[in-house]
Amino acid sequence: MKNTLITAFLSTCLISGAALASDDCTDPTVDWQPKERLRQMMLDNGWEVKRIKVDDGCYELKGRDRKGHRVEAKFSPASLRIIELEIKFDDSDDASDYLNLGNQAQPSSTSDLNSGSNTPTNKPKVTIE
């Protein structure tokens, strides 16, 4: 009896965990652009591309930017728009090339914001370490 209950509990946990998992990108695969197009786009911007793979329905790119910082980025496979960017700086570097904190424009009205949050609409997630 105990074995049956334990098996049922573990099965329920596994099934519910799979139901909670979702993809970050939901573009239909017929609309996806080739990985080589993304690679060329990033090479044209001065990036060194080490790897492009599919993760959670998105293209995930690892490499270095034009200044040699390690970067990880997620792109929509259909539009090749950046969704998430992570930059790892050395101790001597800073984010001044990526963020202009001193001159950020404030939204002129609440219509420029997402339903009460202070985050502008349609902006990618950025992590700087």
RAGIUR-V241687 format. One record per residue. N is the residue number from 1. RES is the residue in one small letter. SS is DSSP state (@ for helix, = for strand, . for the rest). PHI is phi in radians with two decimals (none if undefined). D_FIRST is the distance of its C-alpha to the first C-alpha in whole Angstrom. Layout:
n->N res->RES ss->SS phi->PHI d_first->D_FIRST
n->N res->RES ss->SS phi->PHI d_first->D_FIRST
This chain:
n->1 res->m ss->. phi->none d_first->0
n->2 res->k ss->@ phi->-1.07 d_first->4
n->3 res->n ss->@ phi->-1.09 d_first->5
n->4 res->t ss->@ phi->-1.16 d_first->5
n->5 res->l ss->@ phi->-1.15 d_first->6
n->6 res->i ss->@ phi->-1.13 d_first->9
n->7 res->t ss->@ phi->-1.11 d_first->10
n->8 res->a ss->@ phi->-1.13 d_first->11
n->9 res->f ss->@ phi->-1.10 d_first->12
n->10 res->l ss->@ phi->-1.12 d_first->14
n->11 res->s ss->@ phi->-1.10 d_first->15
n->12 res->t ss->@ phi->-1.09 d_first->17
n->13 res->c ss->@ phi->-1.10 d_first->19
n->14 res->l ss->@ phi->-1.14 d_first->20
n->15 res->i ss->@ phi->-1.17 d_first->21
n->16 res->s ss->@ phi->-1.19 d_first->23
n->17 res->g ss->@ phi->-1.13 d_first->25
n->18 res->a ss->@ phi->-1.19 d_first->26
n->19 res->a ss->@ phi->-1.22 d_first->27
n->20 res->l ss->@ phi->-1.39 d_first->29
n->21 res->a ss->. phi->-1.24 d_first->31
n->22 res->s ss->. phi->-2.49 d_first->34
n->23 res->d ss->. phi->-1.41 d_first->38
n->24 res->d ss->. phi->-1.29 d_first->41
n->25 res->c ss->. phi->-2.04 d_first->43
n->26 res->t ss->. phi->-2.14 d_first->43
n->27 res->d ss->. phi->-1.14 d_first->46
n->28 res->p ss->. phi->-1.07 d_first->46
n->29 res->t ss->@ phi->-1.09 d_first->46
n->30 res->v ss->@ phi->-1.18 d_first->49
n->31 res->d ss->@ phi->-1.62 d_first->51
n->32 res->w ss->. phi->-1.15 d_first->50
n->33 res->q ss->. phi->-1.58 d_first->53
n->34 res->p ss->. phi->-1.14 d_first->53
n->35 res->k ss->@ phi->-1.03 d_first->52
n->36 res->e ss->@ phi->-1.10 d_first->56
n->37 res->r ss->@ phi->-1.16 d_first->57
n->38 res->l ss->@ phi->-1.12 d_first->55
n->39 res->r ss->@ phi->-1.00 d_first->56
n->40 res->q ss->@ phi->-1.14 d_first->60
n->41 res->m ss->@ phi->-1.06 d_first->60
n->42 res->m ss->@ phi->-1.30 d_first->59
n->43 res->l ss->@ phi->-1.10 d_first->61
n->44 res->d ss->@ phi->-1.12 d_first->64
n->45 res->n ss->. phi->-1.59 d_first->63
n->46 res->g ss->. phi->1.55 d_first->63
n->47 res->w ss->. phi->-1.49 d_first->59
n->48 res->e ss->= phi->-1.76 d_first->58
n->49 res->v ss->= phi->-1.70 d_first->55
n->50 res->k ss->= phi->-1.63 d_first->53
n->51 res->r ss->= phi->-2.77 d_first->50
n->52 res->i ss->= phi->-2.25 d_first->49
n->53 res->k ss->= phi->-2.41 d_first->45
n->54 res->v ss->= phi->-1.66 d_first->43
n->55 res->d ss->= phi->-2.48 d_first->40
n->56 res->d ss->. phi->0.95 d_first->39
n->57 res->g ss->. phi->1.39 d_first->41
n->58 res->c ss->= phi->-2.02 d_first->44
n->59 res->y ss->= phi->-1.42 d_first->47
n->60 res->e ss->= phi->-1.94 d_first->46
n->61 res->l ss->= phi->-1.97 d_first->49
n->62 res->k ss->= phi->-2.15 d_first->50
n->63 res->g ss->= phi->3.05 d_first->53
n->64 res->r ss->= phi->-2.32 d_first->56
n->65 res->d ss->. phi->-1.44 d_first->59
n->66 res->r ss->. phi->-1.16 d_first->62
n->67 res->k ss->. phi->-1.75 d_first->63
n->68 res->g ss->. phi->1.57 d_first->60
n->69 res->h ss->. phi->-1.33 d_first->57
n->70 res->r ss->= phi->-1.21 d_first->54
n->71 res->v ss->= phi->-2.32 d_first->52
n->72 res->e ss->= phi->-2.26 d_first->49
n->73 res->a ss->= phi->-2.46 d_first->49
n->74 res->k ss->= phi->-1.92 d_first->47
n->75 res->f ss->= phi->-2.21 d_first->49
n->76 res->s ss->. phi->-1.20 d_first->49
n->77 res->p ss->. phi->-1.21 d_first->49
n->78 res->a ss->. phi->-1.49 d_first->51
n->79 res->s ss->. phi->-1.73 d_first->54
n->80 res->l ss->. phi->1.06 d_first->53
n->81 res->r ss->. phi->-1.40 d_first->53
n->82 res->i ss->= phi->-1.29 d_first->52
n->83 res->i ss->= phi->-1.88 d_first->49
n->84 res->e ss->= phi->-2.55 d_first->48
n->85 res->l ss->= phi->-2.38 d_first->50
n->86 res->e ss->= phi->-2.15 d_first->50
n->87 res->i ss->= phi->-2.09 d_first->53
n->88 res->k ss->= phi->-1.94 d_first->53
n->89 res->f ss->. phi->-1.62 d_first->56
n->90 res->d ss->. phi->-1.33 d_first->57
n->91 res->d ss->. phi->-1.06 d_first->59
n->92 res->s ss->. phi->-1.48 d_first->62
n->93 res->d ss->. phi->-1.69 d_first->61
n->94 res->d ss->. phi->-2.45 d_first->61
n->95 res->a ss->. phi->-1.68 d_first->60
n->96 res->s ss->. phi->-1.07 d_first->63
n->97 res->d ss->. phi->-1.32 d_first->63
n->98 res->y ss->. phi->-1.81 d_first->60
n->99 res->l ss->. phi->-2.27 d_first->60
n->100 res->n ss->. phi->-1.91 d_first->64
n->101 res->l ss->@ phi->-1.16 d_first->62
n->102 res->g ss->@ phi->-1.31 d_first->66
n->103 res->n ss->@ phi->-2.13 d_first->67
n->104 res->q ss->. phi->-1.22 d_first->64
n->105 res->a ss->. phi->-1.36 d_first->65
n->106 res->q ss->. phi->-1.50 d_first->63
n->107 res->p ss->. phi->-1.05 d_first->62
n->108 res->s ss->. phi->-1.41 d_first->65
n->109 res->s ss->. phi->-2.66 d_first->63
n->110 res->t ss->@ phi->-1.23 d_first->59
n->111 res->s ss->@ phi->-1.22 d_first->59
n->112 res->d ss->@ phi->-1.42 d_first->59
n->113 res->l ss->= phi->-1.97 d_first->55
n->114 res->n ss->. phi->-1.37 d_first->52
n->115 res->s ss->. phi->0.45 d_first->51
n->116 res->g ss->. phi->1.55 d_first->52
n->117 res->s ss->. phi->-1.45 d_first->51
n->118 res->n ss->. phi->-1.68 d_first->54
n->119 res->t ss->. phi->-1.76 d_first->53
n->120 res->p ss->= phi->-1.08 d_first->55
n->121 res->t ss->. phi->-1.29 d_first->54
n->122 res->n ss->. phi->0.98 d_first->53
n->123 res->k ss->. phi->-1.87 d_first->53
n->124 res->p ss->. phi->-1.26 d_first->51
n->125 res->k ss->= phi->-1.39 d_first->49
n->126 res->v ss->= phi->-2.22 d_first->51
n->127 res->t ss->= phi->-2.12 d_first->49
n->128 res->i ss->= phi->-2.10 d_first->52
n->129 res->e ss->. phi->-1.97 d_first->51
